[in-house]
């Protein structure tokens, strides 16, 4: 591990993954890579470690599933619910992820916008400014007037 990365490491039993690793597991579009990810997940589980999934990765998962694999909102949420049930998955904030999943099932706000707003709120922000008129209709956002 590079010294800078070590400086920020808090949980040495967790390994972060890039979006493409999670995607190979979710869509199984490359059998060789899928098997590598499956073996990695098994090893992590056997060693009682965790796989850290950042909210940047979650946002990319939304985009890839929707744009490249034409998955519906419901299918994307089902996928995230399934990942959330895996004990080896460690979200950037488990509480925030569970709140996101709960609100996303009842609120029709864009998934990315909802996650952005919840992360902002968790970090002490009073509001989230946007130029997006659809997002601004949600209580989490306020339009920034030019």
N, C-alpha and C positions, 0 to 999 in steps of 0.2 A: 504494500500500500504506500502511496506517495505521502510524504510528511504532511502536506496541506490537507489531504483527505483524512489522515489520522487525527488531525487537530479537531475536526468536526464530528468524528465518529462517536456516537453515544452508545450504540448497541452493536457490539462486535459479533453478535450471533445472527445478525441480519445481513443479507446480501441484496443490494439494489439491482433491479433489472430494467432494461430499456424496453420501450414499447414493443419492438419487434419480437422479443422473447415471449412476452405475454400473448401477442397476436398469434405466434406459431402454435401456442398451446390452445388458444381459443378456436382458431379456424382450421387448424390441421391441413394447411394448404401445401406444406412441404414435409413429407413424411420423415425424412432424415432429421430435419430440424425439430419436428414435433417430438420424435423419440429422444433426441438430446435434451429437450426441455423436460420431458416426462421423467427421464433418469435424474436430471438435476433436481426436480421437485421431490422425487423419492429420496434422494440423498439428503436434501434439506430436512425433510420430515424425519428421516432416520437419525439425523444428527441433532434433532430438536432445535433447528435454526429457523429463521424466518426469511421470507422474501419481501423486501421493502418495495412498495409500489407508491410512487409519488403522485400528486395530483396533476403534474404535468403529463405523466404517463396516462392517467385516467382521461384527460382531455384529448390526448392523441388517440386513445382507444375509441372514444366517441366518434372522432372524425373518420378514422379508418373503417370502422364498422359501418358507419352511415354512408360514406362516400364511395369506398372501394368495394365493400361487400353488400351494399344496399340493404342493410338491416334496419328494421323499424325501431322506433323508440322503445316499444315494448320488448323487442328482442334484445336490444342493448341493455335495458334494465334487468332483464332476466339473466343475461350474461354476467353483469356486475353482481347481482344477487348471488349467483353461483360462486363467483370468485370470493365474495364476502364470507361464504360458508367454509372456505378452505382454511383450516387452522394455521397453515404455514404463511398465509398472506398477512402482511403487516402494512396497513395503510399509513399514509403520512399522518392522519388523525382518524382513528377508528370511530370515535364519537361523531366527527364531522361526516365521515363516509356513511354511517348509519342514518344520520339525519338527512343527508342528501338523498339516499335511497328512499327514505320514507316520504320526503317532500316530492321527489320526482314522480312518485306513483300517483300523487293526488294533484299536483300542480302542473300545468301544461307549459310552463316557462321552458325555454330552450335549455337543454341539459348543461351545456357549457356555461351559459349565463348563470344558471342556478349554482353551479359549483364555484364560479368566480365570486358570486355574491356571498356565499357561505364562508369561503376562505377569507374574504375581506372582513366579514362580521367576526369570525373567530380571532382575527388579528386586531380587533378593537376599532375597526372602521365604522363610523356612524352611517355611512351610505356608500353606494357605488355609483359613480357618475358614468354616463354613457351618452352616445349620440344615437343609439339604437332605440327607435320609437317603440318597437314591440317590447323590448326589455324594460323600458321606462314605465310601462303599464304595471309592472310587478312592484310589490312593496319594497323590494330589496334595492331598487334602482331609482335614480333621478336623472332626468335629462340635463345635459350640460348645454346651456344655451350659448350659441356663438356670439 
